[in-house]
Amino acid sequence: MKWSELFTSSVGKKWIMGLTGIFLVLFLIVHVGLNACIFAMDGGVMFNKAAHFMGSNAVPRILEIGLFAGILLHIVQGWSLELSNRAARKKGYAIPMGNKGSKWYSRSMGLLGTLLFLFLVMHIAHFWVPSRITGLDPVLIDGKEFHNLYGEMLQLFQGNLLVVILYVLGCFALAWHLLHGFQSAFRTLGLTNNRYLILVEGAGALFSILVPLVFALMPISMYMGWIK
C-alpha cells in the first residue's frame, strides 16, 4: 500500500482510524487518571499539581500537539468513511436486519462521533482555552503559584445543571462509541485470533463502562456537593 492510499483508500482510512483510535484510548487513560485526582478530597491540591505538570512540562505539551492532530485525523477519516458507506448503501436491505446484522451503536459511529466532537468543542472552551490561553486565577500550594483549574471546575459544575447534563450525555456517547471502536480498532489492525479477540472485547467493554463512568461522576459529584 502506498503512503497516499492510507488517506484515500477505504482500507487505508480504516487503518488510520484504528491507529488514531488506539492512540486516543491511551490518551483517555492518562486523562481519566489525572482527572480522578479530584477525588483525593484535598481541596484540589493533587489535581492542580498534576494539571500544572501536564501544562508546563515540555513532553506533555509536545504530545498535546500530536493529540490534537490525532483527534482531527480521526474525525476527518471517520466522516469520510461514513460518507463512503452511505454512498455504498443507496439501496437498503430487502429485509431489515436490525441488531441481527450489527449492533445499533456500530451502525451509528458517525452520529456518536459527531456528538463527541460537539462535546469536545464545549470541553475545550470550558477548560483548555482558560488554562492555555486566557489564563486562570492562581492558587498557592506549598508556597508556589498554580493555575486553579480545580476551582474552575467547581465554579462551572456547581452552579449549572444544564452543563452537568450535557457532560453526562457526552459521557454516554463516549461509552457507546468506545464499545464498538475499542475492539474494532484491533480487528482493523489485524487481530484475528479468537482467543485474543475475546480478551480484547472483554477489556473493551470494561473500559467503555469504567472510563465514561469516572468522567461522568466528576461533574455529578461537584454539582451534588460531594466534592468541595
Residue pairs with C-beta under 8 A, 6 or more apart in sequence:
1 9
1 11
1 12
5 11
5 12
6 12
6 13
6 15
6 16
7 13
7 16
7 77
10 81
10 84
13 77
13 80
13 81
13 84
14 81
14 188
15 188
15 189
16 73
16 74
16 77
17 74
17 77
17 78
17 81
17 185
17 188
18 184
18 185
18 186
18 188
18 189
19 185
19 189
20 70
20 71
20 73
20 74
20 77
21 74
21 181
21 182
21 184
21 185
22 185
22 186
22 189
23 66
23 67
23 70
24 67
24 70
24 71
24 74
25 178
25 182
25 185
25 207
27 67
27 70
28 211
29 211
32 211
32 214
32 215
34 47
34 50
34 51
34 54
35 47
35 214
35 215
35 218
36 214
37 46
37 47
37 50
38 44
38 47
38 150
38 153
38 218
38 221
38 222
38 227
39 221
39 227
40 46
40 47
41 227
43 150
43 228
44 139
44 148
44 149
44 150
44 151
44 154
45 141
47 149
47 150
48 139
48 141
48 146
48 147
48 148
48 149
48 150
49 141
49 146
51 131
51 146
51 147
51 149
51 150
52 146
52 147
53 60
54 60
55 61
55 131
55 132
55 147
71 120
75 113
75 117
78 109
78 110
78 113
79 110
79 113
79 114
82 109
82 110
82 113
93 101
103 180
105 112
105 176
105 177
105 179
105 180
106 180
106 184
108 176
109 177
109 180
109 181
112 173
112 176
112 177
113 177
115 169
115 170
115 173
116 170
116 173
116 174
116 177
119 166
119 167
119 169
119 170
119 173
119 174
122 166
122 170
123 167
123 170
126 152
126 156
126 163
127 149
127 152
127 153
130 136
130 152
131 147
131 149
131 152
135 147
136 147
136 148
136 149
136 151
136 152
137 147
137 148
137 151
138 145
138 146
138 147
138 148
139 145
139 146
139 147
139 148
139 150
139 151
140 146
153 218
153 222
154 222
154 227
154 228
156 163
157 163
157 164
157 167
157 218
157 219
157 222
157 223
158 222
158 223
158 225
161 223
163 219
164 219
164 220
164 223
167 215
167 216
167 218
167 219
168 216
168 219
168 220
171 212
171 213
171 215
171 216
172 212
172 216
174 211
174 212
174 215
175 208
175 209
175 212
175 213
176 208
178 204
178 207
178 208
178 211
178 212
179 204
179 205
179 208
182 200
182 203
182 204
182 207
182 208
183 197
183 200
183 201
183 204
186 197
186 200
187 197
191 197
191 200
221 227
